[in-house]
Structure formats: C-alpha cells, structure tokens
Amino acid sequence: MNKKLAAALSGGAVLVLALSGCSDDEGNKVDDWAKTFCDQAKPQIQKRADAHQIIISTAADSKPAEIQAADSKAFQDIANADRALAKAVESAGAPPVDNGEKIKQDAIKELNETAVAYEGLKKQVDALDPSNQQKFADGLQNVANGLTKIEKMDQNALAKLEEGELGEAMAKQPGCQKPTASTPPKSSGSAAPGAGATADAGGAAEPAGKASAQSDDKASAKASAKPAGKSAGKTAAAEKSGE
C-alpha cells in the first residue's frame, strides 16, 4: 500500500545536500562558512535520513495504523529538520561568494516553504481513516502524489549553496557528508531497497544526497511501474501479500 510513497521518499526527499563540482581553493573564508553551516546541519541531515528510513521500513508489511503513525511522525521530523537547516543558514550568515546575501535568503525561504509543505502532508496522513483499508489506500496514494510535487522543492532548497567554490568547501566538511540512517530497515519490509536513505561503510565519505540524486530516476521508475489505480484499489492485506 505504501510502496509508491516509500519509493518517492527514498528517491527524492531524502536529498538534503547534493553537493556538486570542485574548484581550486578560494580561501579560508569560504571554508570557514562551510564549516559553520555544516556543523549545525549535521544533526538535521541525520534526522531526515532517519525519518525516511522509518517510512521505507514500514512501507511493505505494516498495518494501516502503523503506516499512518510512521508517515505522520516522519513528515513532521523532516519539516522540523528543514526549519532547523534554514536557521543554520541564517546563523552562518551570507556566504562569502558572489550574490551571497541573495543565496542565503533564497535558501532560508525555500527551506521554510518545504517545511510547510511537509506539514501539509502530515495533516493529510493524519486525516486518513486506517479502519477503512480501501479509503486508506486511496488517501495514501494522494499523499504520494503530493510528495512528488514537493520533491523538486526539497532538492532545490539548497541548490545555490551547493554550486562552485561553496559547494566544494561544503563537500569537504564531515557535517555535510551522507549520513547512515540510525533506524535499521526491516528484513522483509523495504519497498525500495538501497534507494539512498542509508550509506554503507564504504560510502560514508560521499557528499550527502549524491547517491540519492543518482537514484531519483530509479525511484521514479519504481513509483510509476505499478498503475496508480491498482495500488489505490488494494487492501493492506492484498498489498502485503503481493497480490
């Protein structure tokens, strides 16, 4: 029942810092700014990774009430993390690059808007009736559709921070590296295994979100592979059994 939602989350929404490119060292000011931001961002990046892993872990083999509780908490956690990231950008100040003040203000605005959007998804999930499996499946499909619209907002929120010399400086910081979700996946649960919500030990040094960005197409393919009507029309028991 929750497979499309899990696929969308694991592919796009986990993206926090798709750090890009490298250039020559532009000086200590840029590195200092990156350290200030990334040190504050680290726990929020971790919180987002944990939230997405919870959704993936409960996606395939859980009861409607369990899915509702997990998704609701995860959406609120992501919203809180995005607001905290906005505060981290504000605290770090304008990055010492061209148009730094505009880059800062745009990032703050977009992160706060994304937080509001996730809280909207939480309200949608909270309003579902888990006692009616048919209606719950239909409602969850609508939530997944809404999440797809938020993905681009989520990915673009820090896009300008991730460009050029600033992106290079952030990529060097441990706080902006891809996290490992602290909530382990259920052995039988994940509807979209390996889709960027966790990092293996060998990938710990990879910039946060880079692997997720590479998996977006795969996740979208998973999300669109099953006709929407088929997913929405099944009961939780049928979805669990794979019928």
C-alpha positions in Angstrom: 0.0 0.0 0.0 2.8 2.4 0.9 5.2 1.4 -1.9 4.7 4.5 -4.1 5.2 6.7 -1.1 8.3 4.9 0.0 9.8 5.0 -3.5 9.2 8.7 -3.8 10.7 9.4 -0.3 13.7 7.2 -0.8 14.5 8.7 -4.2 13.9 12.4 -3.8 13.0 13.7 -0.4 16.0 12.3 1.4 18.1 14.7 -0.7 19.5 17.4 1.5 22.9 18.4 0.1 23.6 17.3 -3.4 27.0 18.8 -3.3 28.4 19.5 -6.7 31.6 20.2 -8.5 35.1 21.0 -7.4 37.3 24.0 -8.0 40.6 25.4 -6.7 40.7 26.5 -3.1 39.3 30.0 -2.9 40.5 30.8 0.6 39.7 30.3 4.3 36.5 32.5 4.4 34.6 30.1 2.2 35.9 27.1 4.1 35.0 28.8 7.4 31.5 29.4 6.3 31.1 25.9 5.1 32.3 24.5 8.5 29.9 26.8 10.4 26.9 25.7 8.4 27.8 22.0 8.1 28.5 21.6 11.8 25.0 22.9 12.5 23.4 21.0 9.6 24.8 17.6 10.5 22.1 16.6 13.1 19.3 17.8 10.8 20.7 15.7 7.9 20.7 12.7 10.2 17.2 13.4 11.3 16.0 13.5 7.8 17.7 10.2 6.9 16.2 8.5 9.9 12.7 9.8 9.0 13.0 8.4 5.5 14.3 5.1 6.7 11.3 4.7 9.1 8.9 5.2 6.2 10.8 2.7 4.0 11.0 0.2 6.8 7.2 0.3 7.4 6.3 0.5 3.7 5.5 -3.0 2.7 4.5 -5.1 5.6 2.7 -2.9 8.1 -0.9 -2.3 9.1 -2.6 0.9 8.0 -2.4 2.4 11.5 1.3 1.7 11.7 1.9 3.3 8.3 -0.1 6.3 9.3 1.8 6.8 12.6 5.2 6.3 10.9 4.5 8.6 8.0 3.0 11.3 10.2 6.0 11.4 12.5 8.4 11.3 9.6 6.8 14.2 7.8 6.9 16.3 11.0 10.5 15.3 11.6 11.5 16.4 8.1 9.6 19.6 8.5 11.4 20.3 11.7 14.8 19.5 10.2 14.2 21.8 7.2 13.3 24.7 9.6 16.5 24.0 11.6 18.5 23.9 8.4 17.0 27.3 7.5 18.2 28.6 10.9 21.6 27.1 10.3 21.9 29.1 7.0 20.8 32.2 8.8 23.2 31.7 11.6 26.1 31.1 9.2 25.3 34.4 7.5 25.7 35.3 3.9 28.3 33.0 2.2 31.4 34.9 1.1 30.7 34.4 -2.6 29.1 36.5 -5.4 25.4 37.2 -4.5 25.9 35.6 -1.1 23.1 37.5 0.6 20.6 36.5 -2.0 21.8 32.9 -1.9 21.3 32.9 1.9 17.8 34.5 1.7 16.6 32.2 -1.1 17.8 29.1 0.8 16.1 30.2 4.0 12.8 30.9 2.2 12.8 27.7 0.3 13.7 25.5 3.3 10.8 27.1 5.3 8.4 26.6 2.4 9.4 23.0 2.1 8.8 22.5 5.9 5.3 23.9 5.5 4.7 21.5 2.6 5.8 18.5 4.6 3.5 19.6 7.4 0.7 19.7 4.9 1.4 16.1 4.0 1.4 15.2 7.7 -2.1 16.7 8.0 -3.2 14.6 5.0 -1.9 11.4 6.6 -3.4 12.3 10.0 -6.8 12.7 8.4 -6.9 9.2 6.8 -9.1 6.5 8.3 -6.9 3.4 8.9 -10.0 1.3 9.8 -11.2 1.6 6.2 -8.4 -0.1 4.2 -9.8 0.8 0.8 -10.2 4.5 1.6 -6.8 4.5 3.4 -5.1 3.1 0.3 -6.7 5.8 -1.9 -5.8 8.5 0.5 -2.2 7.3 0.8 -1.9 7.4 -3.0 -2.9 11.1 -2.8 -0.2 11.7 -0.2 2.3 10.0 -2.5 1.2 12.3 -5.4 1.6 15.3 -3.1 5.1 14.2 -2.1 6.1 14.0 -5.8 5.3 17.7 -6.1 7.4 18.5 -3.0 10.5 16.6 -4.2 11.7 19.4 -6.5 11.3 22.0 -3.8 13.2 19.8 -1.4 16.1 19.2 -3.9 16.3 22.9 -4.9 16.2 24.3 -1.4 20.0 24.4 -1.0 20.9 24.2 -4.7 22.7 27.6 -4.9 24.7 26.8 -1.8 26.0 23.6 -3.5 27.5 25.3 -6.5 31.0 26.2 -7.4 33.6 27.0 -4.7 30.9 27.0 -1.9 29.8 23.5 -2.9 33.4 22.4 -3.0 34.0 23.7 0.5 30.9 22.1 1.9 31.8 18.8 0.3 35.0 18.7 2.4 33.0 19.1 5.7 32.1 15.9 7.7 28.8 17.6 8.7 27.7 17.7 5.1 28.5 14.1 4.3 25.9 11.5 3.5 24.6 10.0 6.8 23.8 6.5 7.7 20.3 6.1 9.0 20.2 5.1 12.6 17.0 3.1 12.2 17.8 -0.2 10.5 15.4 -1.4 7.8 13.1 -4.4 8.5 14.4 -7.5 6.8 11.1 -8.0 5.0 9.9 -4.5 4.7 11.7 -2.2 2.3 9.7 -1.4 -0.8 12.7 0.4 -2.4 15.8 -1.2 -1.0 19.1 0.7 -1.3 17.5 3.9 -2.6 19.6 6.4 -0.9 18.3 6.6 2.6 21.3 4.8 4.1 25.0 4.7 3.3 27.2 1.7 3.7 30.5 2.0 5.5 32.4 2.4 2.3 30.2 5.3 1.2 30.5 7.4 4.4 32.7 10.0 2.7 30.3 10.6 -0.1 28.6 14.0 0.0 25.1 13.9 1.5 22.4 13.2 -1.1 24.7 12.5 -4.0 23.7 8.8 -4.2 20.1 9.8 -3.7 20.3 12.1 -6.6 21.6 9.3 -8.8 18.8 7.1 -7.6 16.0 9.6 -8.4 15.3 8.0 -11.8 15.2 4.5 -10.4 12.9 5.6 -7.6 10.6 7.3 -10.0 10.6 4.2 -12.2 9.6 2.1 -9.2 6.9 4.6 -8.3 5.4 4.6 -11.8 5.8 1.0 -12.6 2.6 0.0 -10.9 -0.6 1.6 -12.2 -2.0 4.1 -9.6 -5.4 2.6 -9.7 -4.1 -0.9 -8.9 -2.2 0.3 -5.8 -5.1 2.5 -4.6 -7.6 -0.2 -5.1 -5.9 -2.9 -3.0 -6.4 -3.5 0.7 -3.4 -3.5 3.0 -3.6 -7.3 3.3 -3.5 -7.7 -0.5 -0.6 -5.3 -0.8 1.3 -7.1 1.8 0.8 -10.4 0.2 1.9 -9.1 -3.1 -1.3 -10.0 -5.0 
